[in-house]
């Protein structure tokens, strides 16, 4: 793929459907692999990250086959009956696969080695190693608590009551998954609510969970030695993928776009709230529930946006959407300020620094702060675009690449992105859908 230039676009029109939700796709494959019998999964995201989860579950004894009808069929190995993997589990670039599987295997009595690509091998795993060690698992990680990593599971593991020191759905999920095969009740306390796909889907597969509140904090208890039953799972469209098209339709004049079947889970849809606060015209049509998850079709029309102060409380429900929100802010009228985003510095890239540099190169006015960006918008005027011969550095981060592609659609000189190949890991059909909407 290599570098590519994205330039001023006519209106985006019509209807499109974004790929399945990545978070839900990972979990569907894992939980189906733990249920005895055949589960079916429709709408699975077939990106490299999710395929890494499928490959790992096969190594652990599940039978996983993709039908010609794009429906995936999974014959589970059964919780507690997983097989010791004969070779290292290769997680590719997927932090979600790694942290969730570390949790799942922490309460199985065997050894497993986790490896990943260069980017994943730089990401810290200590936040899951800590609670899982309390449950009796032991770890030998590379320096800094990174991959490659050897896990020795505990059988039986010890149930714990764990308060999350930092809001993280992956850490919460890792502990709950370890609790599935642990006798007794494992409890997680969340000071700030994070995405709840794990709880919704585990309940759908028949696990016993209790969710309550104590002192304003969310408390999730899971009963161990669960018996999961096979399910038919329909994966909603990924709100993180929809976000690129929502922002594009809002900022490209004359646009009128419907994005079908988008997951509207409140723990994920912060980007829609933030864009509506800025004046974005986003209408949810036919809101409905599919497999325990709320979905709707989103009707998005070009709107003049106004800069605003983004409430830090929205951050957990839109953490992956800030790069594209920064693009919307660059076209808004006035100044947009974001704070409380330290987490963005330890994603696939340092997303604050990388987006500040990328938008500045494309001609936007951006101030980088320790925990967020302040962006002075153009008031709807096109961005100048990247200078001749210069290209935006994406740092191999798929969300930076797609966000800057969207910025190119509203730039008079075009925006050149240094490498579009990372887009395939999370959103293989992005280019095709963009071409379709522009036609």
N, C-alpha and C positions, 0 to 999 in steps of 0.2 A: 504493500500500500504506500508507505513512505509519506512524503509531504503532499499537502493538498491545499488549494486555495478555495475559500468559500466567499461568494460575492453577493452583492445587492440582489434581493429577491423580489419578484412579484408576490402578490397575495398567496397565502397558504389556504387551500380550500378542500372541501370534501370530507370524507370520513376515513379514519384509519384506526388500526388496532395495534397497540404496542405489545411486545412480548410479555410472557408471564412474569409474575413477581419473583425476583431472585430469592428473597428471604424465604418465601413460602415454598418455592421449588426445592431448595435444599432440604427443608424440613419434611416435605412430602416424601421424598426418596428415603430419608432416614427412618421415619416412623413406619412407612410401609414395609421397610426391611426388617422391622422389629415385630410386626404382626404376623401371626401364623395364618397362611392362606394367601389368596391373590388379591392385591389391591390394584386399582387402575388410576392413572393420573392423566388428566387432560390439560393442555395449555402449559405444559412444563417449559420453562425457559431452557433452550438448548445451547447455552453459552458455555465457554470452557470451564468456568467456576463450578457450575452445576454438574457438568460431566465429570469433574474431579470427585464430587460427592458420590456420583453413581459408581465410578470405578472403585472407590474405597469400599462402598457397601458390598460390591461384588466380592472383593477380597475377603470380606468378613462373613461371606456365606450366603448372601441374598442372590436370587436369580432376578436379573433386571433386563427386560427386553423392550425395545421401542418398536411398535407396530408400524406398518406402512400407513396406517390411518393417523399417525402422530400421537396415538395413545400409548403411554408407557404402562407395561404390566410388570408388577413386582411380586415375586413369591418370597415372603419374609422367612428369615432364618429362625425368628423367635427370640424375644428378649432373654438374655442369660444363656442362649445357645449359640452366640456368635463364635466364629472360628478365629483362632489366632492367625493374623496375617503372615504369610510366608516371606513377604518382602516389604520394604518400606511403603507407607501410604503416601503417595505423592499428591500434595494438596495444590500444586500449581501456584496460582496467585490468590487463592481463596482463603481469606482470614476467617470467614464464617464457617466454612467446612472444617477448618482446623480446630477452632475453639469449640464448636458443637461436638465434634467427634472425640476430642480430648475428654469432654464431659461424659459422653456416652460410654467410652471405654474405661473410664476411671473406676467403674464398679464391676468390671469383668476381670476375671483372674488370669490375665495373660499380658505378655509384652507387646508393645506396638511402637514402631518408629515412624515419626512424621517428618517429611521433607517437603520443601517448596522451592519456588523460583527465587531469584535474587531479591526481588522486591518483598515477597512475603517473608523471606528469611531475615529481613531487617525489622520486622514488626514484633513488638513485645508480647509475650505470652504469659508474663508473670501474673497478670490480673486474673487468669483462669488457674494457673498453677497453684496460687495461694489457697483458694477455697477447696480445690480438689485434693490438695495435700492434707487439709484438715479432715477430709473424708477417708484418708488412708492410702490414697494413691501416691506413688513416688515418681519423681521426674529427674532425668538428667538432660538439661537443656544446654545449648551453646551459650557462650558468654552473653550477658544481657538478657537472658531468658528467652532466647530466640530459637528457631529451627536451624539445623536438624535437632530433634528432641526425641528422647526415649521415655515412654510411659510404661510404668509397671502398675497394672490395675490392682485394686484391693477386692477380695471376695471373702467374706462380705465387707462391703464398705460401711462406713459409720454415718448415720444421718446427722446433719448439722442444721443449725439455725444461723443463716449468714446474712449480714447487712451489707449491701453493695456500697463500697467506698466511692465508686464513681458510676454514674448512670451508664449502664451498658447492657443492651439486650443480649449480647453474645455471652457475657459472663453469667447473667441470670439463667440463660438457656442451658449453659454448660452444667451449672449446678443442678437444675431441674432434671436434665437428662441423666446425670449421675445418680440422682435420687430414684429414677425409674427402677433400677435393679438393686436398690439398697433397702434392706428390711427397715420398717418404721417410716417416720414422716420427716421429709427434708423440707426446710422452710427458707425462703428467700425474702428479704425485706428491701423494698425499693424506695429510697427517699424521693426519687423523681421517676414517674411512670415512663417506661420505655416500650418499644414495640412489643405487642403481646401475641404475635403469631404462634409462638411455641405453646402458650397456654391454651389458645383457642383450638389448635390442631390436636394437641395431646388429648384434650377433652373429647374431641370428635372421634379419636381412635379408641376411646374407652378408658383412659386413665382417670383416676380419682384425684381431682384437684379442689382445693378450697381457696377462694380469693377473697380477701377482706381488707379492712383498713384499721390501722392502729395509729393514733396520734398523727393523722394526716398522711401516713405512709402506707404504700400498698404492700400487703403481705400475701405471699403465694405459698401454699403448702401442697406437696405432692406425696401421695401414698406409694410406698415402695413395693417392689415385686409386682409391678403392674402386669395386667394381661391385655395386650393391645389387640384389637380386632381389625381385620382388613377393611378398607374404605374405598369409595370412589371419590377422588379429589379433583375439583375443578379449580385451577390456579387463576386468580384474578390478574388483570394487567398490572404491570409494575408502575406504581406512582412515580418512582424515581426516573423511569424511562419516559413516562408521560410528561414529566416536568419540562423536558427539552422542547417538546412540541407545544406545550401550554405557553411557555415564555415566547417561543418563536411566533406563535399566532398573536400574542398580545402586542408584540413590538413591530411586526411587519405590517405596514399599512394595508388596509383592505382585506385582511385575513378573516376567515370565518370557517372554523374547523370543528369537527366533532371527533373526539377520541373515545372509542368504545371500551366498555368493560374495565374501567380503571378501579383498582382497589381504593376504597375510601376509609380505611381503618384510621380512626382518629389519632392513633399513635404514629401515623405515617404521613398524614395529609396536611402538615403544617405549611407546606409550600403554597397550597391553595389559599389558606387563610392569609398568609403574608401577602400574596399577590392581590387578593381581594382588598386588603387594607390599602394597597397602593393604587386602587381604582381599577383593577383588572376585572373585566366582564367574563366571569366563569360560571356557567350554570350547570348544575347537576341534574341530568335527565334520568327518569326511571330508576330512582335509587332502589336497590334490592339487596337481598342477602344470598350469597352462594357459598355453601360449605362453611358456614359460621363466619364468613368475612363479608363486610358491606362493600358493594360495588355500585358504580353509576357510569352513565355515559356523560362525558364533559363537553359542553358546547362553549367554545372559546372564541371571542371576537376581539379584533384589534381595539386597544383602549389606550388613551393617554394615561400614563402612569405618573404618580406623584411620589417623590422621595419620602421616606418615613423612618422612624426608629423601630427596628425589629425587636420585639419582645424576646429576651433571652429564654423565657420559658417555652417558646416555640421550638427552640434549637433541637432538642432530642427527636422531635417528630418531623424534622426536615434536614437532618445533619448532612445527608448526601446531596441535598439540593442547593446548598449555598453557592457552589460555583455558578450554577445557571441563574440563581437569584441575583448574583452580582452583575450578570449581564443585563438583566431587566433593569437593575438600579442604574446602570450606565446610560440607559436611554430615558430614564424618568426625568421629571421636572423637579429640580431641587436635590437635596442631599439625603442619602440613605445611610444609616449608621447601624452596624451590627456589632454585638459584643457577646462575650461568654463563649467564644468559639475556639478555645485552646485545643479541643479535641481534633480540629481540622489539621493541626500541625503534625499529627501522627497517622494520617490516612495513607493511601497509596503514594501520595506525595505530601509535602507541606502545602496544603491547598490554599492557605491564606497567602503565603509568599508567592506561590506559583501563579495564582489568579491575579494578584496585584501586578506582577511583572507582565503577564499576558495582556491584561486589559490596558495597562499603561502603553505597551508597545502598539496596541491597536488604536491608541489615541484617546482613551478615557482618562478622567482625572480621579486618581485613587490615592487615598492615604492608608498605609498599613499600620495597624496598631498591634499591640501584643496579643489581643484576644478578639480581633475582628478587623473589618475594613470600613472606612468611610468613603463613600463614592459620590462624586458630584455629577449628576446626570446631564445629558445634552438637551433635555426637554423635547426629545423625540427627533432631533436632528440626527442624520446618520453619523456613525463614528468615522474618522478619517481612514482607518484600516492600517495594516502593517506596512512599514516602508518597503520600497523595492528591495528585493534580495534578503529581507529579514523574515524570520518565521518565529511564531510563538513556540516556546518550549513547553511541551506537555508533561515532561518528566515521566513518560510511559503511563500516565494516569488517564484512564478512559473518560472520566467525568470532565477533566480539563479539556480534553480533545473535543468532546461533544459540545461543551459550553461555548468554546471559542468558535466552533462551526456555526452555532446559532448567532454569535456576535457578528460573524462574517456576512450574514443575511441582511444586516442593517449597517453595512460599512461601505462608504463610497469607493474606497480603493481595494476592498477585499481583505480578508484575513487569511494568511497562510499558516497552516498548522504543521509543525515539523514532522509528526508521525501519527497517522490515523489508525495504524494497526491495533493499538490497544482497545479500540472501540469494539472489536470482535469478542472480547472476553465477556462483556456485559450486555451488549446490544447489537447482535450480529446483523439485524435488518435495518439499522439506523439510516444508512445511506439510501437504501431503496425507498423507505417510507418518506424520507425528505424529498427525494426526487418526485414521488407520487403526489405529495401535497403541493409541490411547486408547479406541477403540470396542470 
